[in-house]
Amino acid sequence: MIGILIAVLSGVLMSVQGVFNTDVTDHSSLWVANTWVQLTALAVCLVFWGAADRSSFALLFDFRPKYVLLGGVIGAFITLTVVKSMDIMGPAQAVLFIVVAQMISAYLIELFALFGTEKADWSLQKLIGMAAAIAGVVLFQWERS
């Protein structure tokens, strides 16, 4: 249950952040807004890291595989693409596409055991769920036209 609540909070925060970041972009530029987002995120993380155990930082230098340390780089492009998609399509439509894309890509990552994840079995139930989500996107698009 706590996982569901955290996931819901994450979705709400992502939507609010996207709207805020789009407004900042409208008043500055895409890269200025993205830089501001990443810098303020760094500041918050440094504060919380400073209040917690800092001994784990050294473990990053021995981490394998190294490519998983690119999460921050990916995060910069996530911010960029969320802002652009919300600016072009509006928050609801952009988030709908983002969530469906996340769901499909996450399932494919599990299905093919990519990036060290545990392999998931192929599931007709999950395929039907994804088809329903895609149908929802089509319906949402159709209704907006």
Solvent accessible surface area in square Angstrom, and as a share of the most:
residue,aa,sasa,rsa
1,M,166,0.74
2,I,123,0.62
3,G,46,0.45
4,I,109,0.55
5,L,97,0.48
6,I,105,0.53
7,A,62,0.48
8,V,88,0.51
9,L,102,0.51
10,S,47,0.31
11,G,35,0.34
12,V,81,0.47
13,L,101,0.50
14,M,81,0.36
15,S,33,0.22
16,V,64,0.37
17,Q,81,0.36
18,G,1,0.01
19,V,68,0.39
20,F,130,0.54
21,N,10,0.05
22,T,19,0.11
23,D,75,0.39
24,V,57,0.32
25,T,24,0.14
26,D,94,0.49
27,H,150,0.67
28,S,56,0.36
29,S,48,0.31
30,L,39,0.19
31,W,145,0.51
32,V,87,0.50
33,A,1,0.01
34,N,5,0.02
35,T,71,0.41
36,W,148,0.52
37,V,18,0.10
38,Q,59,0.26
39,L,98,0.49
40,T,46,0.27
41,A,47,0.36
42,L,94,0.47
43,A,52,0.40
44,V,83,0.48
45,C,81,0.48
46,L,88,0.44
47,V,106,0.61
48,F,141,0.59
49,W,96,0.34
50,G,38,0.36
51,A,90,0.70
52,A,59,0.46
53,D,100,0.52
54,R,128,0.47
55,S,83,0.53
56,S,57,0.37
57,F,100,0.42
58,A,65,0.50
59,L,116,0.58
60,L,73,0.36
61,F,138,0.58
62,D,108,0.56
63,F,87,0.36
64,R,168,0.61
65,P,61,0.38
66,K,92,0.39
67,Y,106,0.40
68,V,62,0.36
69,L,77,0.38
70,L,92,0.46
71,G,45,0.43
72,G,57,0.55
73,V,82,0.47
74,I,102,0.52
75,G,19,0.19
76,A,23,0.18
77,F,107,0.44
78,I,87,0.44
79,T,13,0.08
80,L,28,0.14
81,T,77,0.45
82,V,23,0.13
83,V,3,0.01
84,K,87,0.37
85,S,23,0.15
86,M,8,0.03
87,D,78,0.40
88,I,132,0.67
89,M,54,0.24
90,G,22,0.22
91,P,65,0.41
92,A,65,0.50
93,Q,15,0.07
94,A,0,0.00
95,V,40,0.23
96,L,48,0.24
97,F,76,0.32
98,I,44,0.22
99,V,78,0.45
100,V,17,0.09
101,A,59,0.46
102,Q,86,0.38
103,M,71,0.32
104,I,50,0.25
105,S,54,0.35
106,A,53,0.41
107,Y,18,0.07
108,L,78,0.39
109,I,50,0.25
110,E,74,0.33
111,L,24,0.12
112,F,130,0.54
113,A,38,0.29
114,L,78,0.39
115,F,127,0.53
116,G,77,0.74
117,T,54,0.31
118,E,156,0.70
119,K,134,0.57
120,A,19,0.15
121,D,122,0.63
122,W,145,0.51
123,S,27,0.18
124,L,104,0.52
125,Q,151,0.67
126,K,93,0.40
127,L,80,0.40
128,I,103,0.53
129,G,35,0.34
130,M,18,0.08
131,A,56,0.43
132,A,63,0.49
133,A,28,0.22
134,I,80,0.41
135,A,59,0.46
136,G,31,0.29
137,V,13,0.08
138,V,94,0.54
139,L,99,0.49
140,F,65,0.27
141,Q,65,0.29
142,W,188,0.66
143,E,141,0.63
144,R,139,0.51
145,S,128,0.82
